[in-house]
């Protein structure tokens, strides 16, 4: 199958890596294309130059390469309606319409849909001016949870006991044109990410994962796009996935269909397992990064079959997904200064040494090539080191062995990804 993947990050590299694995294993023969891609993706797919936010340009490229499936990776092109353009040209596309992607593009819209569908989530106030913001902060009290209503690449949320910090973040969000901010009650308990593949009617869940949003060990420092992830979650309640499908994902998909804006692609359900039950923290309209890196590493069913079934409305006929028994741990290597102001242009070495380790592969995110072909950093999150192991302890050991082989001046990473889970220290209230 000729497949075109839109995006530049480690999530897109993970998708391409999974599709390439099908070809290497002889289960399928894919011709892989990516736009704009990155140096890591270039080793597995043909790269093309395109503005990922330009639906007409993406559609023209898909037609040019004869794509039989287009996968739109990041949230911004989805919210911009790129999938609509491709779909209108009669090409199967994995990713929701611009209207359906509002589940991620507007947190207030997502709250409205959840309310209509009876989905359990945090109580929230939508604020359009500072007076409303201050009133909402005082109504909920500390810890304060303040979210930019629109897209913010995972960094639009502040959770703090400091009212002044919460107020400043909210005021900064309101200062944008058409700015709105959502203030929520604080949810206790561990967080879980569950990706649900949808075709507008049917929901097929993947395995749950947990990611690490804060930059530092012990969840210290500011939020990032994500510093690591792992799966499986041996500490999660046994019926969690079925509960999320029946109480959250399916009602949401049904409500979107009722509104005439069916949701197909990935509904990323961000959850908190609280003392009062399972609650939705947020919806995203695409695979999450870095959880995708660990989840897809364990998927034994060909990813191409799953995505094509979703794009064609055929998930109801898909056989149950098969999963590898191993655990998977992903550790993100970030450049100096991330997330505040990331350095770029520094040489990156040791990637091949890391990949020589059993069970380890390295996915590129913020990388580039110099004119002489030297690999350099080109963003905040530079690489994802992904390892499979017999259990979490084994996968952690392999992942960190891989990280140790990578050289990037001033780089940093968390040393505690999956450590609490490995030690049996994660508990659900």
PyMOL commands that set and color helices and strands:
alter all, ss='L'
color gray80, all
select helices_A, chain A and resi 10-25+39-42+55-65+75-79+82-88+102-105+107-117+130-140+163-174+217-219+240-258+291-298+303-312+315-317+351-355+392-404+419-422
alter helices_A, ss='H'
color red, helices_A
select strands_A, chain A and resi 2-7+31-36+46-48+69-72+93-94+124-127+144-148+157-160+181-184+191-199+203-205+210-211+214-216+220-223+228-231+264-274+277-284+327-334+348-349+360-364+367-369+375-377+381-389+407-408
alter strands_A, ss='S'
color yellow, strands_A
deselect
rebuild
show_as cartoon
